[in-house]
Amino acid sequence: MEVETQTVAPPPKAGAAAAAGVVSAELAVVAPPRQLPERLLAWVDRHRLKLLAFVLLIYLLGFNGQWRLHPDSALYLTIGRNIAEGNGYTYHGSPHHLAYPGLPWLFAATFKLFGTGNLVAPHVVLLLSALATLALVYRLFLLHSGRPMAVLMTVAVGLSRTFYRHSYELLADMPFLLGVTAFLVGYESVFYRRYDKDVRESIPSPRGKPHWGDYLLLVGGLALAMVMRPTMLALLLAIVLTVVLSLFRRPVRKGRLLAGAAVVVFAAAAAVAFFSLDPRRSAGSEEKGDEYVEAFFDAVTTGAGGVVRKAAGTNLPALLHPAASEAVFGIDFGHLDVGRWYVPVSALPSLLSVAASLFLFRRRLLWGVWASVTVVMMLATVVEVRYFLQVLPLLLYGWWLALVWLNRRLSRAGWGPWADWVPLALGVLLFGLNVVRVGSVVVEQRSAAAGAYYRNGKYAGMPAIADHLRKYTPEGSWVLVPRKYGRILTYLSRRNAVEPSPVTRLDPDEQPVFVLDPMDDEGRRWMAELRIAPGEPVGPALPDRRDKSWQLHRADKL
């Protein structure tokens, strides 16, 4: 019978125990407990597959293939359909000189492949653009900060209400962000061979040489962005400013400067090629330039004072209340009426979001310059929540850097547990509000009548009105409609629905003209100036969800 034996180590001597205690104490000093940001990144990394799968599931749940009616998307769809049907880059039968060609070309390709009546295909393309952008966000922060940060930023961007909502809207903002993110990934891979020392010490320093795909992202991303939106001018300006500012940074790395100069030269050559091949210039006999560029230079050269007044009096208040906070937090915090005082609550989170973007300069000069140029561009032109989308991943990363900085400052100041709780509460507020708002978009998308919820049901009755126009007006008719309805009804009805404007010229004696009532005040003034009035009703009145009815009239000349 075998007897199990156990070897017991002899107890250490008193001197050895004391030495072990000293070593343990030294280790405790050398390796302190990990701080909150490190613990959070470790948790995210452990659950990365679940988190990424959850994000993908949310996007699949939100897809319904229904058009979220918008005047800009209607313009892109109409031009794309005209291209697919062989009518060229036209709108209302005339060459169009305003909308950038990238998205109309994309829609024209889907219409060619799947038919002009198929709007599911364009929605699939936009959703794939959003998912591809998230993949590139992962790649960008994987290169910059390692896998845990890549997962965290992908989840944060994916569950941002601003990003999520625009994944289902047929607008150029998401494809533009796809091009910008591809360019940033190529830029990160080509120009930065090592991780920043203060990002994460555990990441191996060498990154390896870039491969051909990185150069393709660098060049192709910039080209994609250039054909999508006029904001590509701001991107080109950010690239030039980054190269110029790099001259003042020490140490000056000649190789990086030469590479940056090469990117600037390529961007300039691409801009010249784009403007020379721009279908908006060659669409008709009359040569026209880029109206966005002309308006920008006119404002800067002839009306600089007006730009400053507009920026300070109109655009800055709009940016702070509520555009920036709604773009980053996913919600308009509103305002408080305290006696005779009006307190814009959204101004504080907006200011914090802009201030957090300054931390980007500590990571990548281009990131900080790009975010700053975007803010300045909106101040000089117009402020819209969706215009923040092009820098949203960087703004969210700026918030992360700001919260890490706050945690370290409070820890050094001896705040104890509050050093963790304060930045954690701010982070949970930012993330939690976006998740709740994303949930509301999912509910809206899954609704049987999603159009009734979108824009508070403003465009819910448009499909019925478009059917009405097709039934009671001949092809080639001109229909005067209230503002914000012209492009949508033009696409849906295949009639020339126009809005009152200085360039609108209608003559009932020379062309079939109709009027859609109720007309807005601007439209009534416009008709009075041209001596046009609604005549006999055409067809029955159509009820609207917004407690009014629509009536089509034949236009008469007074």
N, C-alpha and C positions, 0 to 999 in steps of 0.2 A: 504494500500500500504506500502510495507516494504521499508525502507530507508537503503541503504548500508552505513555502517559506517566504518571509517578507524582510527585506533589508531595511533597517531603520538607520537613517543617518544620525551620527552623533550630534548632540547639541553644539552649537558654535561656542567658542570660547568668548569670554567677556570682551576681549579686545576686538575680536572679529565682529561681534554684534555691534559694538560701538562704531566700528568702521562702516558696517553696512548701513547703520542709521545715518551716518554722515553722507554716504553716497546717495541714499534715498532722499535726504533733504536737498542735496545738490540737484538731483533730478527734478524734484518738485519746483525748484527755482528756475531751472533751465527750461522745463516744459510745463508752463502754466496751463490751466484749463482753457480750452478753445473758446473764443468769443462768439457772440450770437451770430454774426454773419457767417463764420466758418461752420457753425453747427447747422445753420439753415441750408447752406450749400451742400453739406454732407447729407442731410435728409433728402433734399431734392435729388441728389445723385442716386441715392438708394432706391428711390421710387420713380426714377425717370421713365421707365416703360409705362407705368400706370398713368403718370401725368400726361405724357405725350399721346397715349391712346385716348385719354379723356378729351383732350383738345380736338383730336381728329373726330371723335364721336360727336362732339358739339357742332362741328362744321357740317357733318353729314346730316345731323338732325335739322339744321337750319336751312338746308337746301330745299327749295320747292319749285324752281324754274319759273316763278312768276315775276313779271316785270314790276319793279318798284318805280312807278312812273315819275319821271323827272324831266324837265325841259332840256337839260344838256344831253342826257342820254337819248332823248328823242331826236335831237339834232344829229348825233353820231349815227343812230340807227337809220335815219332817213338817208343820209349821205351814203352810208354803207350799202343800203338797198339800191340806191341809184347807181352806184359803181357796179354792183353785181348784175344789175339789169342792163348794163351797157350805156347808161345815161351820163357817165362821167362824174366828176367831182362837183355835183350840182345840188342846189336846194331851191325849191319852187321854180324849177326849170331854168335857173340861171347859175353861172359859175359862182362857187362859194369861196370866200377869201378869209374866213375867220377860224373855224375849228381846225385844230392840228390834225394831221392826216393819220396818225398812228392807229387810233381806235376805229375810225371809219374803215381803214384798210382791213383791220382785224375782223370787223363785223362783215365786211364784204366777202372775206374768205369763208366765214362760217355760212353765209347765205348762199354762196356758190356751192358749197359742199352739201348743205342740209336743207336748202330752200329758203326763200325770203320770208315765208310765214313761220319759220321755226325760231322761237326765242329761247328755247331750252339750251340749244348749242352755245349761244353767246354767254348764257349764265354759267354753263359748265366751264367755258374758257376762263371766265373771271374767277370762278372758284378755284380752278387749277392754278391761276396766277397767284391767288392768295396763299394756297398751300405751298407753292414753289417759293414764295417770299418767306414764309416761315422756315422752310428748309434752309434758305440762304441766311436768315437770321441765326439759325443754329450754327451754320458753318462760320459765320462772321465771328461770333463770340467763342466758338470752339478754337479758332485760330488765335483770338485775342486773349482769352482768359481761361480756357480749358473747358472740359465737359460739364461740370456742375453749373457754371455760369451760362453755358450754351443752353442747357435745359431750362434754367430759370428764366432767361430772357425769351426763349421761344414760347413758354407757357404764358408769361406776362403779356407779350405782344398778341399771342393768339386769343387770349381771353380779355383783351382790351375791347371795349364796346365800339370805339371808333374804327379799329381795324376790322372787327367782326362785321359791323354793319356794311362797310364798303366792300366786303367780299361778295355781296349779293346785289350791288348796284352797278348798272352798266355805265360806269364813268371811267375816265382815264386815270383817276388817282391811283388805283391799285396797280395797273400795269406800269405806271410811272414809278411807283415805289419798288416794284420788282426790278426795273432797270437800275434804279439808284442803289438798291441793296446788292445787286450783282456787281456793280462797279465797286462798291465799298469792299466786298469780299475779295475781288481781284486786287484792289489797292492794298489791302491788308496782307495778302499772301505774297505779292510781288515786292513790296517796298519794306516789309518788316519781317526779318528772318528770325528774330528772337522775341520772346515774350517780355513784357515790361517787368522789371524787377519787383515792383510793388503790387503786381496783380495777384500772383500766388506763388509762393516760394517753392511749393512742392512740384510745380510743373517743370519738366525738363526745359532747359534754355534753348537749345537748337531746335529749329522748326523744320529744317530741310528746304531744299530748293523748290520754287514754284514749278508747276508743270503747265502744259499747254492749255489745260482747262482754265487755269487761273488767268492767263492772258486773255482767253476768250471771254471770260466774265468781265474783265476790266474793259475791254474794247466793246463787246456786245452790249453790256449793261449800259454804258454811256450812250451808245447809238440808240438803244431802245428808249431810254429816257428822253433823248432829244426829239424823237418824233411823236411823243405822247402829249406833252404839255408845254406851254410857254414858260413854265417855271424852270425849264432846262437852262434858261438864261442865268437864273440864280445859281444853278449847279455849276455852270461854267465859270461864273464869277467866283464861287467858293474855291474852285480848283486853282484859279489864278492867284487869288489872295493867299491860299495855303503855300504855294510855291514862293511867293514874294515874302511872306512872313518867315518862311524857313531860313531866309538869308540872315535873319537877325537872331536865330537860335544858335546856341553854342553847345557842343562843337558843330561846325558846319560840315556836313558830310557831302562831299562833291558828287559821289555816285548817286545818292538819293536825289540831290538837286537836279542832276542831269536827267535822271529818270522822270522826275516831276516835270521838268521843262519839256521832255518828250511827250508827256501826257497832255500838256497845255497845247503843244503844236498839233498833236493829233486832234484834240477837241476843236481847235480853231479850224483845221482842215475839214473835220466832219461838219462843223457849222456851215462853212462855205458850201460844201457839197449838198447839205440839206436845203439851204435856202435857194440854191440853183436848181435843184430837182423838185422843189416844193410844188405839189399839184395846185396849191392855191394861187401860185403865180402863173402857172401855165394852163389854168382852167379856162381862160377866155382870151379874147383878143386884147383886152385891157390889162396891161401889166400892173400888178399891185404887189407891194411888199408885204411884210409881216405886220399886220395891224397892231399886234401886241407890242412889237419892238418900236414901231413908230409912235405909239401912244406913250410908251415909257420914256423915250428920248425927248418927246415934246414936253412931257411933264417936267423932266429934269432940266431941260435947257431953257424953256420959256416960262415955266410956272413953278419954279422951285419954292417960292414963298407959299403958293397955294398947296403944294405937297406937304410942306411943314405944318401948315394950319390944319390940313385934313388929317395928317398923322396925329397931331396933338389933340385936336378937338373931336375927331370922329373915330379913327381907327384904334388909337391907344385905349380909349374907354371900352370899345368893342372887344379888343383883344383880352383885356383884363376882366371884363364882365359881359359874357361868360365864356368866350371862345376857348381860351387856353385851358381853363379848368374843366370844361366839358370835353375837350379833346383828350385830356390826360386822365381825369377821374371818371369820365363817362357820364357826368351829370352836371346840370346847372344848379349851383347852390342857392341861387336866387338872391334876395336882398331883405333887409330889415328896415321897417319904418319906425324910427325912434323919434317920436314927436314930429318936429319939422325936419328931421335929419333922415337922409336916404343913405343907408349903409349897404354897399354891394358886397355881399358875403363871398361871392365868387372871386373877388379881386385877390384875396389872400392866397388861395390855392393856385391861382393863375400866376401871381408873383413868385410863389415858391417853385412852380414848374419852370418858369423862365430862369430863375436863379440857379436851380439844380442843373440846367443845361450848361452852366459855366464850368462845372466839374469835368465836362467832356474835354476841355482844353488840356487837362492833366493827363489824358489818355492818348488822344489822337488830335492833332491840330486840325486836320480836315473835318473831324466830327464837330468840334466846337464852332469852326467857321461856318460850316453848312447849317447848323442849327441857328446861329446868329443871323446869317444872311436871310434865312427863311422868315425870321421874325421881322427883320428890317423890311423885307419885301412886302409883307402884309401891311406893315405900318404905312408904307408908301403907296400901296394900291388898294387892296380890299381885304377884309378879315373874314375868313370862313373857317368853321370848325374842321372841315375836311382838308383844308390846306395844311393842317398840322400833320396829316397822315404821312407825308413824305419824310418827316423826321421823327415820327412817333417811336420807333425802336431806340433811337438815340436819346430821346427825352426820358423814356422809361429807364434806360441805363443810367442817365444822369441822376434820376431819383434814387436808384440803388447806391450810387457813389455818395450822394448826399446823406443817405441814411447810415451808411457805413462810417462816414466822417463824423456824423452826430453821435453815433454809438461810441466811437473812440474818444471823442472830446468829453462826453459825459462820464466815461469810465475814468479818464485821467482826472476829472474834476471831483471824483469821489461821490458820485451819485448812487453808487451801489446798484441794487436791482433796477432802479429807474433808468439807468443807462441802457438797459435792454428793453424795458417796457415802453419808453417813449418812442424810439424809432420803430419798434415792432408795431405799436398802435398805428403810427402813420402809414406803415407799409400795409397793414391789414385793411385800413380805411381805403387806401388807393386800390388795392387788389379786390377787396370785397365789393366796393361799389361797382366796379367794372363787371364783376361776375354776375351781380344782380341785374345790371342793365343788359348784359348779354342774354341772361335768361328771359328777359322781357322781349328781346328781339326774336329768340327762338319761339316763344309763344306766338308772337305776331306772324312769324314765317309759317308756322304750322296751322294757322287759322285758315279756314276754308275761304274767307274773304279778306286776304291780307291787305288788299288795296283799301279796305275800309278803315284800317288802322294807320296806314302810312300817310304822313303829313296830315294827320287828324282827319283823314277822309276827304281832303281837298280835291283829289283827282279820282275819287271812287266812281263818279258818274261818267267819266270820259269815254270808256268803251261803248256805252249805250248811245252817247251823243255822236260818236264817230259812226256807228251804224246808221244813225238818223241822217247824218250828212251824206253818207253814201247812197241812201235810199231816196232822198229828196233833192239832191243837187247833182247836176251833170258833171262828168269828168272835166277837169280843167277849171272848175269854179274857184272863186276867191271868197273866203268866208272871214269876215271881221269878227274877232273873238276878244274877250278880255285878256289883260296881261297875264303871262305865265301859262297860258293854255295853247298858244299858237303852235309851238313845236310838237306838243303831244298829240294834238288833233291832226296835225299835218301827217304824222307817221301813221296814226291809227286809221284815219279816214281816206288817205291818199288824195286829199283835197288841199288846196293852198290856203291853209288857215294862217292868217296874219294878225298881228297885234298893232294897235295904234303907235306910230312912231314917225319921226320927221322924214324917214325914207320910204314910208308906205304911201303908195299912190294908187287909188282905186277910182274907177269911173264906171258907174252902172250903165252908161250909154255905150261903152265900148267893150265891156267884158261882163260875164255873169257874176254879180256880186251879191252876197248875202250877209246878214248881220245876226249874230247870236246874242240874244238877250238873256239875263240882265247884263248890260254893258257897264263897265266901271266908269268913274267920273272922267278919267283921262280919255277914254274912248269917246264919250259923249262930246267932250270939248273938241276932239279931233274931227268928229263927224260934222260938228257945227261949222268948223273952219272950212271944210271941204264941201259943205252944203249937201251932206248925205244924211238920210233919215231912214229908219226902219219902215218898210212898207207892209204889204199884206203878209199874214202869217203863212208859213210853209210847214205843213204837217202838224201833228198834235204837240202839245206841250209835254216836256219830259220832267218828271219829278226828280229831285236831287236829295241825297241823304242829308244835306245841310239845310233843310227846311226852306228850300226855294225850288223853283222850277225853271227850266230852260225852254226858250221859244225861238225857233228859227224864223227869220223874216227875209223877204226879198228887199234889197236895198233900192231906194228911190232917190233920184236927184231933185233937190229943192229948186 
